[in-house]
């Protein structure tokens, strides 16, 4: 399972999600199939974090959203 972060230059926004298949999920986002991201096409994969279980995925996704995606990236990987 993966927690992933996408970025849309079109909207200047991040999106956080979870999946078992990153390649297929990114394709669905960029085809406009996912309602919450269809207005930001194209989306670029910024970060993917693999975790061992669904429960860990849910905890990490919630933590990222609560902190704010940009802050989470900056805190762990950035400036």
Beta strands, then each sheet from edge to edge (+ up, - down):
strand 1: 2-8
strand 2: 13-19
strand 3: 43-50
sheet 1: 2+ 1- 3+
end
